[in-house]
Amino acid sequence: MSNIALATTTVTFTNSVNDLIDPTTVSLKYRSQDSYWVSKSYSGDITRSSQGVYTYEIPCAVTGNWFVEWYGATPDLEKVIKTSFSVNN
């Protein structure tokens, strides 16, 4: 039986004057260093914590480097925020 760690990833979306905004579309994709991208959407998977702040818990079944790309879009703005983290034994 393998152990699965949950890694919480959080993103904050702001406009050009740093006001928190809720994009019309919010999604993310993630992968470990040895796997394919997995996509998630706000409509069923991602949690809105407060205005402009969204979280998702990634089930990490393998050790190593993990990569995350958040995507947010409004009629006037598109933003991609990339991050990464490591899972150790």
Secondary structure, 3 states (H helix, E strand, C coil): CCCCEEEEEEEECECCCCCECCCCEEEEEEEECCCCCEEEECCCCCEEEECCEEEEEEEECCCEEEEEEEEEEECCEEEEEEEEEEECC
